[in-house]
Amino acid sequence: MVQAITDDGQQPTALNEIYIGQASHQTARYTLTLPGGRTEPQASSGLIVSTGTGATGWRRSAWLERKSTLVLPAAAEQHLAWFVREAWPSPATGTACTEGDLVTGQSLTLSAESDQLLLFGDGIETDAIPLAWGQAASIHLATQTLHLLN
């Protein structure tokens, strides 16, 4: 499972994916901080961080669209894949950091630079957490796991 922790202490957990972006079709602006500390200001349609069970929706679409060579996690694997949707370059934003994976102990941090971004899990936008300008969310593997039965 995947979990986000906002800087005000909210901790949504999701089975398939966590999405952070605009509720409308406007561009989401934020700074992304990777596990090694590298940062990149970005403008995009949002960020998707997905588990192995999130294999069919947004993650697969982003992976196929860009012909990614990233190895996606299987349902029972303990790592996450993340994709930036439709990143666009400008004099103030980059597109070098648009996909990757996260293993235990690593996190990806997004710091909002838009009036209001939404953070929600498993496509349930009605249960979203708003992120105002300057707020941050850190996304990582959840300690809670799903046990698949055969």
N, CA, C and O atoms as a GROMACS GRO file, in nm:
protein
  600
    1MET      N    1   0.084  -0.118   0.000
    1MET     CA    2   0.000   0.000   0.000
    1MET      C    3   0.089   0.125   0.000
    1MET      O    4   0.208   0.117   0.031
    2VAL      N    5   0.031   0.237  -0.034
    2VAL     CA    6   0.103   0.364  -0.042
    2VAL      C    7   0.041   0.462   0.057
    2VAL      O    8  -0.081   0.464   0.077
    3GLN      N    9   0.126   0.543   0.119
    3GLN     CA   10   0.078   0.639   0.218
    3GLN      C   11   0.142   0.776   0.192
    3GLN      O   12   0.257   0.786   0.151
    4ALA      N   13   0.064   0.878   0.217
    4ALA     CA   14   0.115   1.015   0.214
    4ALA      C   15   0.108   1.070   0.356
    4ALA      O   16   0.020   1.033   0.433
    5ILE      N   17   0.200   1.158   0.388
    5ILE     CA   18   0.193   1.230   0.515
    5ILE      C   19   0.206   1.378   0.482
    5ILE      O   20   0.307   1.422   0.427
    6THR      N   21   0.102   1.454   0.516
    6THR     CA   22   0.107   1.597   0.491
    6THR      C   23   0.176   1.666   0.607
    6THR      O   24   0.187   1.610   0.716
    7ASP      N   25   0.223   1.787   0.584
    7ASP     CA   26   0.294   1.858   0.690
    7ASP      C   27   0.204   1.901   0.804
    7ASP      O   28   0.253   1.946   0.908
    8ASP      N   29   0.071   1.886   0.788
    8ASP     CA   30  -0.019   1.913   0.900
    8ASP      C   31  -0.066   1.783   0.967
    8ASP      O   32  -0.159   1.784   1.047
    9GLY      N   33  -0.001   1.670   0.933
    9GLY     CA   34  -0.023   1.545   1.003
    9GLY      C   35  -0.126   1.449   0.948
    9GLY      O   36  -0.147   1.343   1.005
   10GLN      N   37  -0.191   1.482   0.838
   10GLN     CA   38  -0.288   1.390   0.779
   10GLN      C   39  -0.213   1.277   0.709
   10GLN      O   40  -0.108   1.299   0.649
   11GLN      N   41  -0.268   1.154   0.715
   11GLN     CA   42  -0.197   1.037   0.663
   11GLN      C   43  -0.288   0.945   0.582
   11GLN      O   44  -0.321   0.836   0.629
   12PRO      N   45  -0.329   0.986   0.464
   12PRO     CA   46  -0.412   0.896   0.383
   12PRO      C   47  -0.330   0.777   0.332
   12PRO      O   48  -0.213   0.790   0.296
   13THR      N   49  -0.396   0.661   0.329
   13THR     CA   50  -0.334   0.539   0.279
   13THR      C   51  -0.422   0.486   0.167
   13THR      O   52  -0.545   0.494   0.175
   14ALA      N   53  -0.360   0.432   0.062
   14ALA     CA   54  -0.436   0.381  -0.052
   14ALA      C   55  -0.384   0.245  -0.096
   14ALA      O   56  -0.266   0.213  -0.077
   15LEU      N   57  -0.471   0.168  -0.154
   15LEU     CA   58  -0.435   0.036  -0.204
   15LEU      C   59  -0.365   0.046  -0.340
   15LEU      O   60  -0.264  -0.022  -0.361
   16ASN      N   61  -0.416   0.127  -0.431
   16ASN     CA   62  -0.366   0.132  -0.568
   16ASN      C   63  -0.272   0.248  -0.596
   16ASN      O   64  -0.160   0.228  -0.644
   17GLU      N   65  -0.316   0.370  -0.567
   17GLU     CA   66  -0.232   0.486  -0.595
   17GLU      C   67  -0.277   0.606  -0.516
   17GLU      O   68  -0.390   0.615  -0.467
   18ILE      N   69  -0.184   0.700  -0.506
   18ILE     CA   70  -0.213   0.833  -0.454
   18ILE      C   71  -0.188   0.930  -0.567
   18ILE      O   72  -0.089   0.920  -0.639
   19TYR      N   73  -0.279   1.025  -0.581
   19TYR     CA   74  -0.269   1.129  -0.684
   19TYR      C   75  -0.264   1.264  -0.616
   19TYR      O   76  -0.337   1.289  -0.520
   20ILE      N   77  -0.179   1.351  -0.666
   20ILE     CA   78  -0.177   1.491  -0.622
   20ILE      C   79  -0.180   1.578  -0.746
   20ILE      O   80  -0.096   1.564  -0.835
   21GLY      N   81  -0.277   1.668  -0.754
   21GLY     CA   82  -0.289   1.758  -0.868
   21GLY      C   83  -0.406   1.852  -0.849
   21GLY      O   84  -0.464   1.861  -0.741
   22GLN      N   85  -0.441   1.921  -0.955
   22GLN     CA   86  -0.554   2.013  -0.954
   22GLN      C   87  -0.685   1.937  -0.969
   22GLN      O   88  -0.690   1.832  -1.034
   23ALA      N   89  -0.790   1.988  -0.910
   23ALA     CA   90  -0.923   1.927  -0.927
   23ALA      C   91  -0.976   1.957  -1.067
   23ALA      O   92  -1.052   1.878  -1.122
   24SER      N   93  -0.937   2.070  -1.122
   24SER     CA   94  -0.983   2.109  -1.256
   24SER      C   95  -0.875   2.072  -1.358
   24SER      O   96  -0.782   1.998  -1.328
   25HIS      N   97  -0.889   2.123  -1.475
   25HIS     CA   98  -0.791   2.096  -1.579
   25HIS      C   99  -0.678   2.198  -1.580
   25HIS      O  100  -0.601   2.206  -1.676
   26GLN      N  101  -0.667   2.276  -1.474
   26GLN     CA  102  -0.557   2.371  -1.464
   26GLN      C  103  -0.427   2.298  -1.434
   26GLN      O  104  -0.428   2.182  -1.394
   27THR      N  105  -0.318   2.366  -1.455
   27THR     CA  106  -0.186   2.309  -1.431
   27THR      C  107  -0.153   2.310  -1.282
   27THR      O  108  -0.174   2.410  -1.213
   28ALA      N  109  -0.100   2.199  -1.234
   28ALA     CA  110  -0.051   2.190  -1.096
   28ALA      C  111   0.094   2.238  -1.096
   28ALA      O  112   0.174   2.196  -1.179
   29ARG      N  113   0.126   2.325  -1.003
   29ARG     CA  114   0.263   2.374  -0.989
   29ARG      C  115   0.313   2.334  -0.851
   29ARG      O  116   0.242   2.348  -0.751
   30TYR      N  117   0.436   2.283  -0.848
   30TYR     CA  118   0.491   2.230  -0.724
   30TYR      C  119   0.641   2.209  -0.742
   30TYR      O  120   0.694   2.218  -0.853
   31THR      N  121   0.708   2.180  -0.631
   31THR     CA  122   0.847   2.135  -0.636
   31THR      C  123   0.850   1.991  -0.589
   31THR      O  124   0.795   1.958  -0.484
   32LEU      N  125   0.915   1.907  -0.667
   32LEU     CA  126   0.928   1.766  -0.636
   32LEU      C  127   1.067   1.743  -0.577
   32LEU      O  128   1.167   1.789  -0.632
   33THR      N  129   1.073   1.670  -0.465
   33THR     CA  130   1.201   1.634  -0.404
   33THR      C  131   1.213   1.483  -0.406
   33THR      O  132   1.130   1.413  -0.349
   34LEU      N  133   1.318   1.434  -0.472
   34LEU     CA  134   1.342   1.291  -0.486
   34LEU      C  135   1.414   1.235  -0.364
   34LEU      O  136   1.467   1.311  -0.283
   35PRO      N  137   1.416   1.100  -0.350
   35PRO     CA  138   1.480   1.040  -0.233
   35PRO      C  139   1.624   1.085  -0.208
   35PRO      O  140   1.664   1.097  -0.092
   36GLY      N  141   1.702   1.110  -0.310
   36GLY     CA  142   1.841   1.152  -0.293
   36GLY      C  143   1.857   1.300  -0.261
   36GLY      O  144   1.970   1.347  -0.241
   37GLY      N  145   1.746   1.375  -0.257
   37GLY     CA  146   1.752   1.518  -0.226
   37GLY      C  147   1.745   1.608  -0.347
   37GLY      O  148   1.732   1.730  -0.332
   38ARG      N  149   1.752   1.553  -0.467
   38ARG     CA  150   1.740   1.635  -0.588
   38ARG      C  151   1.601   1.696  -0.593
   38ARG      O  152   1.503   1.628  -0.564
   39THR      N  153   1.592   1.824  -0.630
   39THR     CA  154   1.464   1.892  -0.641
   39THR      C  155   1.444   1.944  -0.782
   39THR      O  156   1.539   1.972  -0.854
   40GLU      N  157   1.317   1.956  -0.820
   40GLU     CA  158   1.284   2.014  -0.949
   40GLU      C  159   1.148   2.082  -0.940
   40GLU      O  160   1.049   2.018  -0.907
   41PRO      N  161   1.142   2.212  -0.970
   41PRO     CA  162   1.012   2.279  -0.983
   41PRO      C  163   0.943   2.222  -1.108
   41PRO      O  164   1.006   2.205  -1.212
   42GLN      N  165   0.813   2.194  -1.096
   42GLN     CA  166   0.742   2.135  -1.209
   42GLN      C  167   0.605   2.199  -1.228
   42GLN      O  168   0.547   2.257  -1.136
   43ALA      N  169   0.556   2.187  -1.351
   43ALA     CA  170   0.420   2.223  -1.387
   43ALA      C  171   0.368   2.103  -1.466
   43ALA      O  172   0.428   2.063  -1.566
   44SER      N  173   0.257   2.045  -1.421
   44SER     CA  174   0.209   1.923  -1.485
   44SER      C  175   0.060   1.903  -1.460
   44SER      O  176  -0.008   1.987  -1.401
   45SER      N  177   0.011   1.789  -1.506
   45SER     CA  178  -0.126   1.748  -1.477
   45SER      C  179  -0.135   1.669  -1.347
   45SER      O  180  -0.242   1.619  -1.313
   46GLY      N  181  -0.026   1.658  -1.275
   46GLY     CA  182  -0.028   1.593  -1.144
   46GLY      C  183   0.072   1.481  -1.131
   46GLY      O  184   0.143   1.447  -1.225
   47LEU      N  185   0.077   1.424  -1.012
   47LEU     CA  186   0.170   1.318  -0.975
   47LEU      C  187   0.091   1.195  -0.932
   47LEU      O  188  -0.004   1.205  -0.856
   48ILE      N  189   0.132   1.079  -0.982
   48ILE     CA  190   0.072   0.951  -0.945
   48ILE      C  191   0.180   0.866  -0.880
   48ILE      O  192   0.288   0.848  -0.938
   49VAL      N  193   0.153   0.813  -0.761
   49VAL     CA  194   0.244   0.720  -0.695
   49VAL      C  195   0.165   0.592  -0.673
   49VAL      O  196   0.063   0.592  -0.603
   50SER      N  197   0.211   0.481  -0.733
   50SER     CA  198   0.129   0.362  -0.742
   50SER      C  199   0.194   0.237  -0.684
   50SER      O  200   0.316   0.220  -0.689
   51THR      N  201   0.111   0.150  -0.630
   51THR     CA  202   0.153   0.020  -0.581
   51THR      C  203   0.145  -0.082  -0.695
   51THR      O  204   0.106  -0.048  -0.806
   52GLY      N  205   0.182  -0.205  -0.666
   52GLY     CA  206   0.170  -0.313  -0.763
   52GLY      C  207   0.027  -0.349  -0.797
   52GLY      O  208   0.001  -0.401  -0.905
   53THR      N  209  -0.067  -0.320  -0.706
   53THR     CA  210  -0.207  -0.350  -0.737
   53THR      C  211  -0.269  -0.241  -0.824
   53THR      O  212  -0.378  -0.260  -0.879
   54GLY      N  213  -0.203  -0.130  -0.838
   54GLY     CA  214  -0.253  -0.021  -0.922
   54GLY      C  215  -0.206  -0.035  -1.066
   54GLY      O  216  -0.165   0.063  -1.128
   55ALA      N  217  -0.211  -0.155  -1.120
   55ALA     CA  218  -0.149  -0.185  -1.249
   55ALA      C  219  -0.231  -0.146  -1.371
   55ALA      O  220  -0.178  -0.147  -1.482
   56THR      N  221  -0.357  -0.114  -1.356
   56THR     CA  222  -0.440  -0.097  -1.474
   56THR      C  223  -0.479   0.047  -1.506
   56THR      O  224  -0.504   0.078  -1.622
   57GLY      N  225  -0.484   0.134  -1.410
   57GLY     CA  226  -0.536   0.268  -1.432
   57GLY      C  227  -0.435   0.369  -1.478
   57GLY      O  228  -0.367   0.350  -1.579
   58TRP      N  229  -0.425   0.478  -1.403
   58TRP     CA  230  -0.338   0.589  -1.439
   58TRP      C  231  -0.193   0.546  -1.459
   58TRP      O  232  -0.128   0.589  -1.554
   59ARG      N  233  -0.143   0.462  -1.369
   59ARG     CA  234  -0.002   0.422  -1.377
   59ARG      C  235   0.028   0.354  -1.509
   59ARG      O  236   0.125   0.390  -1.577
   60ARG      N  237  -0.053   0.259  -1.546
   60ARG     CA  238  -0.029   0.186  -1.671
   60ARG      C  239  -0.038   0.280  -1.791
   60ARG      O  240   0.041   0.271  -1.884
   61SER      N  241  -0.134   0.370  -1.787
   61SER     CA  242  -0.149   0.466  -1.895
   61SER      C  243  -0.024   0.553  -1.910
   61SER      O  244   0.026   0.571  -2.021
   62ALA      N  245   0.026   0.606  -1.800
   62ALA     CA  246   0.147   0.689  -1.804
   62ALA      C  247   0.268   0.607  -1.849
   62ALA      O  248   0.349   0.656  -1.928
   63TRP      N  249   0.279   0.486  -1.801
   63TRP     CA  250   0.392   0.398  -1.834
   63TRP      C  251   0.392   0.365  -1.984
   63TRP      O  252   0.496   0.371  -2.049
   64LEU      N  253   0.275   0.330  -2.037
   64LEU     CA  254   0.265   0.296  -2.179
   64LEU      C  255   0.285   0.418  -2.268
   64LEU      O  256   0.355   0.411  -2.368
   65GLU      N  257   0.225   0.530  -2.231
   65GLU     CA  258   0.232   0.652  -2.312
   65GLU      C  259   0.375   0.695  -2.337
   65GLU      O  260   0.410   0.736  -2.448
   66ARG      N  261   0.458   0.688  -2.234
   66ARG     CA  262   0.596   0.734  -2.251
   66ARG      C  263   0.692   0.623  -2.288
   66ARG      O  264   0.813   0.645  -2.298
   67LYS      N  265   0.638   0.501  -2.309
   67LYS     CA  266   0.722   0.386  -2.344
   67LYS      C  267   0.834   0.368  -2.242
   67LYS      O  268   0.950   0.347  -2.277
   68SER      N  269   0.796   0.378  -2.116
   68SER     CA  270   0.890   0.372  -2.005
   68SER      C  271   0.958   0.236  -1.994
   68SER      O  272   0.896   0.133  -2.021
   69THR      N  273   1.083   0.237  -1.954
   69THR     CA  274   1.157   0.114  -1.926
   69THR      C  275   1.160   0.084  -1.777
   69THR      O  276   1.223  -0.012  -1.734
   70LEU      N  277   1.092   0.165  -1.697
   70LEU     CA  278   1.084   0.144  -1.554
   70LEU      C  279   1.017   0.009  -1.526
   70LEU      O  280   0.913  -0.021  -1.584
   71VAL      N  281   1.076  -0.071  -1.439
   71VAL     CA  282   1.018  -0.200  -1.402
   71VAL      C  283   0.908  -0.173  -1.299
   71VAL      O  284   0.935  -0.123  -1.189
   72LEU      N  285   0.786  -0.206  -1.335
   72LEU     CA  286   0.672  -0.180  -1.248
   72LEU      C  287   0.659  -0.289  -1.142
   72LEU      O  288   0.686  -0.406  -1.171
   73PRO      N  289   0.618  -0.253  -1.022
   73PRO     CA  290   0.603  -0.354  -0.917
   73PRO      C  291   0.484  -0.446  -0.944
   73PRO      O  292   0.380  -0.403  -0.996
   74ALA      N  293   0.501  -0.572  -0.909
   74ALA     CA  294   0.390  -0.668  -0.914
   74ALA      C  295   0.305  -0.648  -0.789
   74ALA      O  296   0.344  -0.576  -0.697
   75ALA      N  297   0.189  -0.711  -0.786
   75ALA     CA  298   0.092  -0.689  -0.678
   75ALA      C  299   0.149  -0.709  -0.539
   75ALA      O  300   0.114  -0.633  -0.448
   76ALA      N  301   0.234  -0.807  -0.518
   76ALA     CA  302   0.284  -0.837  -0.383
   76ALA      C  303   0.421  -0.777  -0.354
   76ALA      O  304   0.476  -0.798  -0.246
   77GLU      N  305   0.477  -0.702  -0.447
   77GLU     CA  306   0.610  -0.645  -0.427
   77GLU      C  307   0.606  -0.519  -0.341
   77GLU      O  308   0.511  -0.440  -0.348
   78GLN      N  309   0.709  -0.501  -0.262
   78GLN     CA  310   0.718  -0.388  -0.170
   78GLN      C  311   0.796  -0.272  -0.233
   78GLN      O  312   0.900  -0.232  -0.181
   79HIS      N  313   0.746  -0.221  -0.342
   79HIS     CA  314   0.798  -0.094  -0.394
   79HIS      C  315   0.690  -0.024  -0.474
   79HIS      O  316   0.590  -0.083  -0.514
   80LEU      N  317   0.712   0.104  -0.496
   80LEU     CA  318   0.616   0.190  -0.562
   80LEU      C  319   0.674   0.244  -0.692
   80LEU      O  320   0.796   0.256  -0.705
   81ALA      N  321   0.589   0.276  -0.786
   81ALA     CA  322   0.630   0.345  -0.908
   81ALA      C  323   0.561   0.481  -0.909
   81ALA      O  324   0.445   0.492  -0.869
   82TRP      N  325   0.632   0.584  -0.954
   82TRP     CA  326   0.569   0.717  -0.961
   82TRP      C  327   0.590   0.778  -1.099
   82TRP      O  328   0.692   0.756  -1.164
   83PHE      N  329   0.490   0.855  -1.140
   83PHE     CA  330   0.492   0.921  -1.271
   83PHE      C  331   0.434   1.061  -1.258
   83PHE      O  332   0.334   1.082  -1.190
   84VAL      N  333   0.497   1.155  -1.324
   84VAL     CA  334   0.443   1.290  -1.339
   84VAL      C  335   0.364   1.289  -1.469
   84VAL      O  336   0.414   1.248  -1.573
   85ARG      N  337   0.240   1.334  -1.462
   85ARG     CA  338   0.154   1.336  -1.580
   85ARG      C  339   0.174   1.466  -1.658
   85ARG      O  340   0.160   1.575  -1.604
   86GLU      N  341   0.208   1.453  -1.784
   86GLU     CA  342   0.214   1.566  -1.876
   86GLU      C  343   0.294   1.684  -1.823
   86GLU      O  344   0.245   1.797  -1.819
   87ALA      N  345   0.416   1.657  -1.781
   87ALA     CA  346   0.504   1.766  -1.736
   87ALA      C  347   0.540   1.854  -1.855
   87ALA      O  348   0.561   1.805  -1.966
   88TRP      N  349   0.548   1.984  -1.831
   88TRP     CA  350   0.589   2.070  -1.941
   88TRP      C  351   0.698   2.166  -1.895
   88TRP      O  352   0.695   2.218  -1.784
   89PRO      N  353   0.796   2.186  -1.983
   89PRO     CA  354   0.908   2.273  -1.948
   89PRO      C  355   0.874   2.420  -1.967
   89PRO      O  356   0.792   2.456  -2.052
   90SER      N  357   0.938   2.502  -1.888
   90SER     CA  358   0.927   2.647  -1.901
   90SER      C  359   1.056   2.705  -1.845
   90SER      O  360   1.140   2.630  -1.795
   91PRO      N  361   1.074   2.835  -1.851
   91PRO     CA  362   1.195   2.892  -1.789
   91PRO      C  363   1.203   2.865  -1.638
   91PRO      O  364   1.311   2.870  -1.580
   92ALA      N  365   1.088   2.836  -1.574
   92ALA     CA  366   1.088   2.814  -1.428
   92ALA      C  367   1.062   2.670  -1.387
   92ALA      O  368   1.076   2.636  -1.270
   93THR      N  369   1.024   2.582  -1.483
   93THR     CA  370   0.992   2.443  -1.448
   93THR      C  371   1.066   2.346  -1.538
   93THR      O  372   1.100   2.378  -1.652
   94GLY      N  373   1.090   2.226  -1.484
   94GLY     CA  374   1.166   2.125  -1.558
   94GLY      C  375   1.087   2.000  -1.584
   94GLY      O  376   0.975   1.982  -1.536
   95THR      N  377   1.150   1.911  -1.662
   95THR     CA  378   1.088   1.782  -1.696
   95THR      C  379   1.189   1.668  -1.686
   95THR      O  380   1.169   1.563  -1.748
   96ALA      N  381   1.295   1.686  -1.611
   96ALA     CA  382   1.398   1.582  -1.598
   96ALA      C  383   1.356   1.471  -1.502
   96ALA      O  384   1.400   1.357  -1.516
   97CYS      N  385   1.272   1.502  -1.406
   97CYS     CA  386   1.232   1.406  -1.301
   97CYS      C  387   1.085   1.372  -1.317
   97CYS      O  388   1.000   1.431  -1.249
   98THR      N  389   1.054   1.278  -1.405
   98THR     CA  390   0.913   1.249  -1.433
   98THR      C  391   0.872   1.106  -1.403
   98THR      O  392   0.754   1.072  -1.419
   99GLU      N  393   0.964   1.021  -1.361
   99GLU     CA  394   0.927   0.885  -1.324
   99GLU      C  395   1.036   0.824  -1.237
   99GLU      O  396   1.152   0.865  -1.241
  100GLY      N  397   0.996   0.725  -1.159
  100GLY     CA  398   1.093   0.656  -1.077
  100GLY      C  399   1.026   0.554  -0.988
  100GLY      O  400   0.905   0.530  -1.000
  101ASP      N  401   1.104   0.496  -0.900
  101ASP     CA  402   1.046   0.402  -0.805
  101ASP      C  403   1.090   0.437  -0.664
  101ASP      O  404   1.187   0.510  -0.643
  102LEU      N  405   1.017   0.383  -0.569
  102LEU     CA  406   1.045   0.405  -0.427
  102LEU      C  407   1.047   0.270  -0.358
  102LEU      O  408   0.957   0.188  -0.379
  103VAL      N  409   1.147   0.247  -0.278
  103VAL     CA  410   1.155   0.125  -0.198
  103VAL      C  411   1.142   0.162  -0.052
  103VAL      O  412   1.136   0.280  -0.018
  104THR      N  413   1.138   0.063   0.034
  104THR     CA  414   1.125   0.086   0.177
  104THR      C  415   1.229   0.186   0.225
  104THR      O  416   1.347   0.174   0.192
  105GLY      N  417   1.186   0.284   0.302
  105GLY     CA  418   1.276   0.385   0.356
  105GLY      C  419   1.292   0.508   0.268
  105GLY      O  420   1.352   0.606   0.311
  106GLN      N  421   1.240   0.505   0.146
  106GLN     CA  422   1.248   0.620   0.056
  106GLN      C  423   1.114   0.692   0.050
  106GLN      O  424   1.009   0.631   0.066
  107SER      N  425   1.120   0.822   0.025
  107SER     CA  426   0.997   0.898   0.005
  107SER      C  427   1.018   1.003  -0.103
  107SER      O  428   1.130   1.043  -0.134
  108LEU      N  429   0.909   1.044  -0.159
  108LEU     CA  430   0.903   1.148  -0.261
  108LEU      C  431   0.821   1.260  -0.200
  108LEU      O  432   0.713   1.235  -0.147
  109THR      N  433   0.870   1.382  -0.206
  109THR     CA  434   0.799   1.494  -0.144
  109THR      C  435   0.755   1.594  -0.249
  109THR      O  436   0.832   1.630  -0.339
  110LEU      N  437   0.631   1.638  -0.237
  110LEU     CA  438   0.576   1.739  -0.326
  110LEU      C  439   0.539   1.859  -0.240
  110LEU      O  440   0.463   1.846  -0.144
  111SER      N  441   0.591   1.976  -0.275
  111SER     CA  442   0.560   2.102  -0.207
  111SER      C  443   0.475   2.187  -0.301
  111SER      O  444   0.519   2.224  -0.410
  112ALA      N  445   0.353   2.216  -0.260
  112ALA     CA  446   0.256   2.286  -0.345
  112ALA      C  447   0.300   2.430  -0.374
  112ALA      O  448   0.344   2.502  -0.285
  113GLU      N  449   0.286   2.469  -0.500
  113GLU     CA  450   0.310   2.605  -0.545
  113GLU      C  451   0.193   2.654  -0.629
  113GLU      O  452   0.209   2.739  -0.717
  114SER      N  453   0.077   2.599  -0.600
  114SER     CA  454  -0.050   2.639  -0.661
  114SER      C  455  -0.145   2.676  -0.548
  114SER      O  456  -0.121   2.641  -0.432
  115ASP      N  457  -0.251   2.748  -0.581
  115ASP     CA  458  -0.345   2.790  -0.478
  115ASP      C  459  -0.403   2.672  -0.401
  115ASP      O  460  -0.410   2.676  -0.278
  116GLN      N  461  -0.444   2.568  -0.471
  116GLN     CA  462  -0.494   2.450  -0.400
  116GLN      C  463  -0.480   2.326  -0.487
  116GLN      O  464  -0.539   2.316  -0.594
  117LEU      N  465  -0.402   2.232  -0.438
  117LEU     CA  466  -0.392   2.101  -0.501
  117LEU      C  467  -0.475   2.004  -0.417
  117LEU      O  468  -0.504   2.031  -0.300
  118LEU      N  469  -0.511   1.893  -0.476
  118LEU     CA  470  -0.583   1.789  -0.405
  118LEU      C  471  -0.498   1.663  -0.398
  118LEU      O  472  -0.429   1.629  -0.494
  119LEU      N  473  -0.504   1.595  -0.286
  119LEU     CA  474  -0.436   1.468  -0.265
  119LEU      C  475  -0.544   1.366  -0.233
  119LEU      O  476  -0.620   1.384  -0.137
  120PHE      N  477  -0.552   1.260  -0.312
  120PHE     CA  478  -0.650   1.156  -0.282
  120PHE      C  479  -0.599   1.021  -0.328
  120PHE      O  480  -0.509   1.011  -0.411
  121GLY      N  481  -0.658   0.916  -0.272
  121GLY     CA  482  -0.617   0.780  -0.303
  121GLY      C  483  -0.724   0.703  -0.377
  121GLY      O  484  -0.844   0.726  -0.360
  122ASP      N  485  -0.678   0.611  -0.460
  122ASP     CA  486  -0.764   0.515  -0.529
  122ASP      C  487  -0.877   0.579  -0.608
  122ASP      O  488  -0.985   0.522  -0.620
  123GLY      N  489  -0.854   0.698  -0.661
  123GLY     CA  490  -0.952   0.765  -0.747
  123GLY      C  491  -1.071   0.823  -0.673
  123GLY      O  492  -1.168   0.863  -0.737
  124ILE      N  493  -1.066   0.828  -0.542
  124ILE     CA  494  -1.181   0.877  -0.464
  124ILE      C  495  -1.162   1.026  -0.435
  124ILE      O  496  -1.122   1.065  -0.325
  125GLU      N  497  -1.191   1.108  -0.534
  125GLU     CA  498  -1.171   1.253  -0.524
  125GLU      C  499  -1.259   1.316  -0.416
  125GLU      O  500  -1.224   1.421  -0.362
  126THR      N  501  -1.372   1.255  -0.386
  126THR     CA  502  -1.461   1.312  -0.283
  126THR      C  503  -1.400   1.301  -0.143
  126THR      O  504  -1.451   1.362  -0.048
  127ASP      N  505  -1.293   1.225  -0.128
  127ASP     CA  506  -1.225   1.208   0.001
  127ASP      C  507  -1.087   1.274  -0.003
  127ASP      O  508  -0.993   1.227   0.062
  128ALA      N  509  -1.076   1.382  -0.079
  128ALA     CA  510  -0.946   1.446  -0.102
  128ALA      C  511  -0.904   1.535   0.015
  128ALA      O  512  -0.986   1.588   0.089
  129ILE      N  513  -0.775   1.550   0.028
  129ILE     CA  514  -0.714   1.641   0.124
  129ILE      C  515  -0.659   1.759   0.043
  129ILE      O  516  -0.579   1.738  -0.048
  130PRO      N  517  -0.699   1.881   0.075
  130PRO     CA  518  -0.644   1.996   0.002
  130PRO      C  519  -0.503   2.029   0.049
  130PRO      O  520  -0.472   2.019   0.168
  131LEU      N  521  -0.419   2.068  -0.045
  131LEU     CA  522  -0.285   2.117  -0.014
  131LEU      C  523  -0.278   2.261  -0.063
  131LEU      O  524  -0.285   2.287  -0.183
  132ALA      N  525  -0.263   2.354   0.029
  132ALA     CA  526  -0.253   2.496  -0.006
  132ALA      C  527  -0.109   2.531  -0.041
  132ALA      O  528  -0.017   2.453  -0.016
  133TRP      N  529  -0.092   2.647  -0.099
  133TRP     CA  530   0.041   2.696  -0.137
  133TRP      C  531   0.135   2.683  -0.017
  133TRP      O  532   0.104   2.728   0.093
  134GLY      N  533   0.250   2.621  -0.038
  134GLY     CA  534   0.350   2.606   0.067
  134GLY      C  535   0.339   2.478   0.148
  134GLY      O  536   0.434   2.441   0.217
  135GLN      N  537   0.225   2.409   0.141
  135GLN     CA  538   0.212   2.282   0.212
  135GLN      C  539   0.284   2.173   0.136
  135GLN      O  540   0.304   2.182   0.015
  136ALA      N  541   0.324   2.069   0.208
  136ALA     CA  542   0.397   1.958   0.148
  136ALA      C  543   0.335   1.825   0.187
  136ALA      O  544   0.269   1.813   0.290
  137ALA      N  545   0.357   1.726   0.102
  137ALA     CA  546   0.318   1.589   0.130
  137ALA      C  547   0.434   1.498   0.092
  137ALA      O  548   0.495   1.514  -0.014
  138SER      N  549   0.462   1.405   0.178
  138SER     CA  550   0.567   1.306   0.155
  138SER      C  551   0.498   1.172   0.129
  138SER      O  552   0.411   1.132   0.205
  139ILE      N  553   0.538   1.103   0.022
  139ILE     CA  554   0.473   0.978  -0.017
  139ILE      C  555   0.574   0.864  -0.008
  139ILE      O  556   0.688   0.877  -0.052
  140HIS      N  557   0.531   0.752   0.052
  140HIS     CA  558   0.620   0.638   0.072
  140HIS      C  559   0.538   0.509   0.082
  140HIS      O  560   0.415   0.512   0.083
  141LEU      N  561   0.608   0.396   0.090
  141LEU     CA  562   0.541   0.269   0.115
  141LEU      C  563   0.473   0.275   0.252
  141LEU      O  564   0.533   0.322   0.348
  142ALA      N  565   0.352   0.228   0.260
  142ALA     CA  566   0.282   0.222   0.388
  142ALA      C  567   0.336   0.105   0.470
  142ALA      O  568   0.380   0.004   0.415
  143THR      N  569   0.333   0.119   0.600
  143THR     CA  570   0.372   0.007   0.686
  143THR      C  571   0.261  -0.098   0.684
  143THR      O  572   0.288  -0.217   0.702
  144GLN      N  573   0.138  -0.055   0.663
  144GLN     CA  574   0.026  -0.147   0.651
  144GLN      C  575   0.035  -0.218   0.516
  144GLN      O  576   0.060  -0.153   0.414
  145THR      N  577   0.016  -0.348   0.513
  145THR     CA  578   0.022  -0.421   0.387
  145THR      C  579  -0.107  -0.497   0.363
  145THR      O  580  -0.184  -0.524   0.455
  146LEU      N  581  -0.128  -0.530   0.239
  146LEU     CA  582  -0.242  -0.610   0.199
  146LEU      C  583  -0.193  -0.753   0.184
  146LEU      O  584  -0.087  -0.776   0.125
  147HIS      N  585  -0.266  -0.847   0.234
  147HIS     CA  586  -0.228  -0.987   0.219
  147HIS      C  587  -0.319  -1.052   0.115
  147HIS      O  588  -0.439  -1.067   0.136
  148LEU      N  589  -0.259  -1.090   0.001
  148LEU     CA  590  -0.335  -1.150  -0.107
  148LEU      C  591  -0.355  -1.299  -0.081
  148LEU      O  592  -0.263  -1.368  -0.037
  149LEU      N  593  -0.474  -1.347  -0.107
  149LEU     CA  594  -0.504  -1.490  -0.092
  149LEU      C  595  -0.508  -1.553  -0.229
  149LEU      O  596  -0.557  -1.493  -0.325
  150ASN      N  597  -0.457  -1.672  -0.238
  150ASN     CA  598  -0.461  -1.745  -0.367
  150ASN      C  599  -0.578  -1.840  -0.370
  150ASN      O  600  -0.597  -1.910  -0.469
   0.00000   0.00000   0.00000
